């Protein structure tokens, strides 16, 4: 257990997660009297309940398709504006 100037902290180095190396839990002052083992047990329980973060979706593929659609829509809008202005000015 690590004790700070004003806080008591429980550090858990074995998270069991590929995402996180360590977890720090700041102990509520009303539980400062609890044993180190009991605090670590509660911290481990919280980590198990939390689980791992959700897997991210393949955003790069989706953003490429969105970019192509955006460019095509911009080109079409530009062509329409050009057609309208040339028809107005050319008479």
QUIMOVEN-V14775 format. One record per residue. N is the residue number from 1. RES is the residue in three letters. PHI is phi in whole degrees, -180 to 180 (NA if undefined). Layout:
n=N res=RES phi=PHI
n=N res=RES phi=PHI
This chain:
n=1 res=UNK phi=NA
n=2 res=UNK phi=-103
n=3 res=UNK phi=-111
n=4 res=UNK phi=-92
n=5 res=UNK phi=-64
n=6 res=UNK phi=-119
n=7 res=UNK phi=-131
n=8 res=UNK phi=-107
n=9 res=UNK phi=-126
n=10 res=UNK phi=-106
n=11 res=UNK phi=-106
n=12 res=UNK phi=-112
n=13 res=UNK phi=-86
n=14 res=UNK phi=-97
n=15 res=UNK phi=-87
n=16 res=UNK phi=74
n=17 res=UNK phi=-122
n=18 res=UNK phi=-74
n=19 res=UNK phi=-83
n=20 res=UNK phi=-124
n=21 res=UNK phi=-85
n=22 res=UNK phi=-140
n=23 res=UNK phi=-133
n=24 res=UNK phi=-115
n=25 res=UNK phi=-119
n=26 res=UNK phi=-90
n=27 res=UNK phi=-78
n=28 res=UNK phi=-64
n=29 res=UNK phi=-53
n=30 res=UNK phi=-72
n=31 res=UNK phi=-111
n=32 res=UNK phi=-60
n=33 res=UNK phi=-79
n=34 res=UNK phi=-68
n=35 res=UNK phi=-72
n=36 res=UNK phi=-58
n=37 res=UNK phi=-62
n=38 res=UNK phi=-67
n=39 res=UNK phi=-65
n=40 res=UNK phi=-65
n=41 res=UNK phi=-62
n=42 res=UNK phi=-64
n=43 res=UNK phi=-63
n=44 res=UNK phi=-64
n=45 res=UNK phi=-61
n=46 res=UNK phi=-62
n=47 res=UNK phi=-66
n=48 res=UNK phi=-66
n=49 res=UNK phi=-68
n=50 res=UNK phi=-65
n=51 res=UNK phi=71
n=52 res=UNK phi=-96
n=53 res=UNK phi=-65
n=54 res=UNK phi=-65
n=55 res=UNK phi=-70
n=56 res=UNK phi=-82
n=57 res=UNK phi=-81
n=58 res=UNK phi=-74
n=59 res=UNK phi=-73
n=60 res=UNK phi=-65
n=61 res=UNK phi=-66
n=62 res=UNK phi=-65
n=63 res=UNK phi=-71
n=64 res=UNK phi=-66
n=65 res=UNK phi=-65
n=66 res=UNK phi=-61
n=67 res=UNK phi=-65
n=68 res=UNK phi=-63
n=69 res=UNK phi=-64
n=70 res=UNK phi=-64
n=71 res=UNK phi=-66
n=72 res=UNK phi=-64
n=73 res=UNK phi=-66
n=74 res=UNK phi=-65
n=75 res=UNK phi=-65
n=76 res=UNK phi=-65
n=77 res=UNK phi=-63
n=78 res=UNK phi=-62
n=79 res=UNK phi=-65
n=80 res=UNK phi=-66
n=81 res=UNK phi=-63
n=82 res=UNK phi=-63
n=83 res=UNK phi=-63
n=84 res=UNK phi=-66
n=85 res=UNK phi=-68
n=86 res=UNK phi=-70
n=87 res=UNK phi=-69
n=88 res=UNK phi=-71
n=89 res=UNK phi=-80
n=90 res=UNK phi=-87
n=91 res=UNK phi=87
